[in-house]
């Protein structure tokens, strides 16, 4: 009988100790995790997304072809897939067309950008549709274009994200591919973050950047867009200084971006130079190289989504929509913006051409990719082809 009171006393002490746990300790038992995981009901895995694109290419050989370009150095290997859109392509490669180069997925954590690439390709091939854009109208302006799409520039970094490091933006060996280009490479601001912005051991030290540089130098696009997420913005050069280009080229870029902002961003997108708008300078970026070195007449960086309410550790939520409604709205709005570029961009380029700006020739990509670092495989195509020299912008 003496043990019963002692037993009751122990139980009472245990209950008291549980009830006096700090509120935050007790709430942790039921709180959701501090970060949002990838929702595979919304997002494709990298393998599944690239497989869907390959199947899309196979279903539309009259419009699409796909190349896989491998590169590597110092024990590190990478692969970049490039999808080319050219309607009735066998008959059209000898024609003079406007050339557009689009890159998605340069930072591994920005999954929504590669989803946008898939959506754009699906609309080009009329497997998906945009409101108020019928087939006749669509093909009337796409027929004038050759568009190269890089759906997932940083495949190795994307795989790291899918492995659980949801905040990773760098490539497979820890280099930020958007700091690895040669314009103002390696300069470090006072707030430089070596984890986020590691520029590599030198300009183009990374195979992914080498591949993209050779692709751009060969293709010589008239329009370049590097697609990111983290905010809503329409940026032109420059990233490495707080200025925009001067003169007529700047005016045409600004007019196009203002049009996109009004039509598709409800005037909510930030417009200006990357370096002058985001609050920090970025050195060694792709867009600055495209504009200054490749001489792309109209070079842009788009930021298509950002959640400012997400914590700094909740990277998936910060950079990607997490509900179906927002996910679908972002893809619809930004797909529409790109098809506006496809329609109106040539008009702005003609204005530049009239001023003698942007007159470039092009060469076969095979000549540029004949290097010891590059192993080019045409994985889905019905034959090898080359392009002629085109003396000027098409009118």
N, C-alpha and C positions, 0 to 999 in steps of 0.2 A: 504493500500500500504506500510505502514511503516514496516509491519511484514515480507514482502517477503525478504528484504535484511537480516533480522535477521535469518530467516529460512535457507537461503542459507549459511549464515556464520556458522550456527550450523552443517549443512551437511559437509561443507568443513573441519571443525575441527574434525568431526568424521572420515572422510576419512584419514586425516593426522595422527590421532592417530592410526588407523588400520595399516597404511603403515609403521609406526615407531615402531611396535612391534618388540622385539628382534627376530633375525632369528630363534633361537631355539624354541621360543614360537610359531611362525607361523608354523614351520616344524612339531611340535608335533601334529598339527591338522591332518596330513596325514601320519605320521610315523607309522610303524607297532608296535605292543606292544613290550615292552622290553624283553619279554621272549617268547619262542616257546611253543605252547600248544601241547598236545598229539594228534597225528593224528590217529584217529580211522579207517581211510582207510588203514593204514599200520599195526597198532597194535591192538591186541585183548584187550578187557577189561579183568580184572582178572576173572570175572564170565564166560565170553565166552571162554577164553583160557582153563580154567579147565573143562568146559563142553566139549570142543573138545577133550581133552585128555580122559575124561571118555568114550566118544563115540568111540574113537580109541581103548580103552581097550575092550569095548564090542564087537567090530568087530573082535578082534584078541585074543580070550581067550586061544588059544594054545601057545601064546607068551607072553602075558601081563596079569598082575594082578595089582590091585590097592588097597592100604590100606589108610585109613584116621585115623590119630592119634591125639587125642585131649589131651590138657593139660591146666593147669591153676593154679594160686595161687593168694592170696590177691586180689580177685575180678577181676582178668584179665584172659581172656580165649583166647586160640589160637588153631589152627588146622593146621597140616602139612600132606599133601598128598604125598604118596610114590608109585611110579610105578616101578614094578619089571619086567624086561625082562628075560625070560628063555625059549628058544625055545623048543617046545614039553615038556612043563614044568612038566606035571605029570610024565613023564618017566625020567626026567632029574634031579629031586631034589635030588636023591640019588647019583648022579654022583659027582665026584670031579671036580670043575670048578674054574676058576679065577673069583674073585669077585671085582666089580668096583662100587664105590659110587660117584654119581655126585650131586652137589647142585647148584641150580640156584635161583636167586631172593632173596638173603639174604638181600640186600638193596633195599628198596621199589622203589627208583627212577630209577633203572637199568632195565627197561622193556625189553630191547633187550635180556637179558640173559634168561628170561622165554620163549621168542619166539624161542630161540635156543633150549631149552629143547623140545618144541613141534616139531620142525623140526627134531631133532635127533630121537625122538620116531616114527615120520612118516616114516623116512628112515628105521629104524629097522623093521617096519612092511610092508615095500615095498609099501607104499602109495605115497611116494616121493622117488626120486632117485638122486644119485650123478653121475657126469660125470665119465666115465671110471671105474665104479664099478657095475658089473652085479650081478644078484641074486645068482648065484652059488658061486662067490667069497665072497659076503657079508655073506652068511650063513656058509661058510666054517670056518670063524673065530668067528662069533657070536655064533655058536654052542658050543664053548668052554667056554662061559662066562655066568655069572649071573650079570646083571647090575641093580642097583637101582638108580632111577632118582627122585630127589625132584624138581619138576618144579618151585615151588614158596614157598620158605622157609618162607618168611616174608609176609604172606597174609594180616595181619592187617596193616602193613606199606604200602603195595601196595595200599590198599584202601584209605589211607590218601593222597597218591600221586594222585590217581584218583579223589579225592575230591578237588584238586586244589593246594595242597602244593607240587609243583613239585621238590623241593629240599630235601624232607624228605628221609632219609636213615634208620632211626631207626624203631623199632617195634611200636606197638600200644600204648605203654606207655613210649616211648622216650628213649629206650635203644638200643645201637648199638649191634646187635647180633654177630658181628665179633670182639667184645671186651669183650664178656661175658663168654669166656672159661677160664679154670683154669691156663693155662701155663702163668706165669708172669702176672696174672690178676691185674688190678687196678693201675699199675705203670703209672705215668703221665709224659710225656716229657714237656720241656719248652714251646713248641708250642701247648700243649694240648687244644683242643676245646671241652668244655663240651657239646655243642649242637651236634656236629658231632660224638663225640667218647664216650658218656656216657656209662661206662662199667657195669652199674647196681649196685645193692646193695651188690652183692657178686658173685663169680663164679657160673654160672648156675642158677642165680636168675630168668631167663626168661624161660617160658614153651617151647618156640621154641628151645632154646639151649638145654634144658633137653631132649626133644624128639630126637634131632639130636645126642646128646651124647649117648643115650641109643640105638638108631638105629646103630650107628657106632660100639659101644662096642659089640653088638650082632652079627652083620653081619661080622665084622672084615674084611674090604675090603683089597685087595692087592694094589689097586690104589684108591686114593681120588682126586677129582678135585672140587675146590670151584670156581664158575664162576662169574666174576664181569665185570663191564665196567667203563671207565674213562680214559683208555689209552690202548696201545697194549703191552702186556707183558706175559711172561711165567715164573712164579715164583715157586721156591722150598722153603723149609724152609731155614732160619728162618725169621719170621717177627719181633720178639722182640729183635733181636740182629743182628749186622752187620756181620754175618758169615753164611756159609752154612754147612750142615753136612759134616763130614769127611769120607774118605775111599771109599770103593767100592760102597756103596749105593749112595753116591753123584755122582760118575762117571756114574752110570747107569741112574740116573735121568737127569744128564746133557746131556748125549748122546741122550736120547729120546727128550728132549726139543730142542736141536740143530737140530735134524731131523725135528721136527715140524716147527721150525722157517724157515728152508730152504725150505720145501715143501709147506707150507701154509701161511707163513707170509712174504715171500720174504725177509727174513733176516732183517725185520724191527721191530720185537718184541724184547723188552728188556728181557734178560735172567739173572737169578741169584737169590739170596735170596731177599725176599720182603723187609726186613729191610735194605739190603745193596744197593738196586736199586732205590727205590722211593723217597729217600731223607728224610724219617722219619721212626721211629720205631713204630710198632703197637704191643700192649700188650694184651694178652687174645684172640688170634685169633684161629679160627677153625683149620687151617692147621697146626699150631705148635702143637696143642693138638693131632691131628691125628697122627703126626709123632712121638712125644715124648711119649705120653701116650697110645694111641691105638696101636702104633707100626706098622702103615701102611708103608710098604716098600717104596712106591712111593707116596708122597703127594704133591699136587700142588695147586697153585692159578693162574687162568688165567684171564687176563684182555683183553676183546675181542674188545673193541671199545672206542675211545675218540675223541672229537673234541676240539682241543686246541684253536680254534678261538672263541669259545663261551665265553660269559662273565660269571662271577661267579654266577650271578643271573639267567642265562639262563640254568638251570640244565637239562631240557629235552634234549636240543640240545647238551649239554656237554657230556651226558652219552648215548645217543641213536641216531642212524641214523635218519635223517628227510626226506630223499628222497628215492624213491623206488629202484633206482639203487644201492645205498650204502647199504640200508637195505638188499636187496637180496644177494649182494656180501658178506656181513658180515656173513649171515646165511650159505651161501654155503661154504665159506672158512673155517669157524670154525666147521661146521658139518664134513667137510672133515678131519679136524685136529683130531676130536674125533674118527672118524672111523680109522684113522691111529693109534691112541692109542689102540683101540680095537684089531687091527691087530698085532702091534709091541710090545705092552706092555707086553704080556705074554713072549715074547722072552727075554726081559730085566729081567723079574721076574725069569725066569729059571736061568739066570746068577746069580741072587742074591741067589736063592735056592741052587745052586751048592756051594756057599760060606757059606751056613748055615744061611743066613739072611732072615727074613720074614717067618719063620716056625710058623704058628699059628693055633690054633683050633678055632671052632666057636660053638655057642650055639643057641638054639631056641630064636627068638626075643620075643616070648610070655613070656618067663621067665623074660626078662629084662623089659618088659612093664607092669608087674603086680605090679604097684605101685599106691598109692592113688592119685597121680597127673595125672595119665595117664588113658585115656579111649580109648581103641583101638577098632575100628570098621572096619571090613573087608567089604568094601562097594561093591566092584566089584570083586568077586572071586567065584569059584565053589567048595569051600570047604577049610577047614583048613588043614594046612600042617606043618610039622616040618622038621628040617634039622639034619642030623647026624653030629657027630664030624668028622672033616677031619684032619688027623694028619699033613699034610704038603702040600706045594704048589703042584698043579698038574704038571706033567711033560709031 
